[in-house]
């Protein structure tokens, strides 16, 4: 497997992780039965058109599905079909090895969820106080802005003390 195909496989797994079961059904239906109008596609997956239109729009945003406007359609004026990437996804959704790899990645937490620490309430408080100060300054209330900025500074100092307990702060300077 070349570097490009390893990258593509990883990208396809990431896209597949975001697909709902209905979206997977839609992709497979378009692959097996060809392009179709909204009503026809909805019937294929035993859903109402309004249940299918949102997932199809999402698949279009992910560039797995494309639509072509046609004139005179009694049940809508768009013909939906798979893009080349959608065709590739449909083939992968039929590949047992890919599905097993997808199951393993879905059982593991998402990389972004692993990397993101829980938000620190004190840090958030400092940001909000800073924003309030900015708003007060923009409104011309400099006294209120100064008050908010001072409060933000105090919260920031508390954060520094909590993050480095072996130091203390004198005159705004941290000493070990």
C-alpha positions, 0 to 999 in steps of 0.5 A: 500500500503506497503512502497516498493510499494509506492517507486516502484510507485514513481520510475515508475512515474519518469520513465514514466515522461521521456517517449515520446508518441512514447515510450509509444506506443511502450511499449503498442504494445509490451504488446498487440502484443508480442515481435517483430523485429524492422520493425514489431514494426515500422509497429505496431506504423505506423512509419519507423524503423529509427524513432523507433530504437532510442526510443527502444534503450532508452527504453532498457537503461531504462531497460523496453525493452530487445532484443535478437539476432536471426540468419537469420532475413531478417529485422534485427537480434534483437527480442525486448520484454518487461522486467518485469519492462516494463510489469509493466509499460505497465500495469500502462500505462493502469491504469487511476489512474496512468495516472492521477497522471502522468498528475499531475506530468508532469504539475508541474515542475520537482523537480530538476528544482525547487531546482536548482537556476539560475547560478550566472554569477559572480560565473561562472566567478570565476570558469572560471578564476580559470580554466584558471589559472590552464591551464596556470600553466600546460603550465608553464606560471606562470605569466599568471596563477598568473594573472588569479588567482588574477582575480578569487580572485577579482571576489570571493571577489565581490561575498562575498560583494554581498552575505553579504551586511552588511559586508565589507572586510579588508585585506581579512577578513570579518567584520560585 
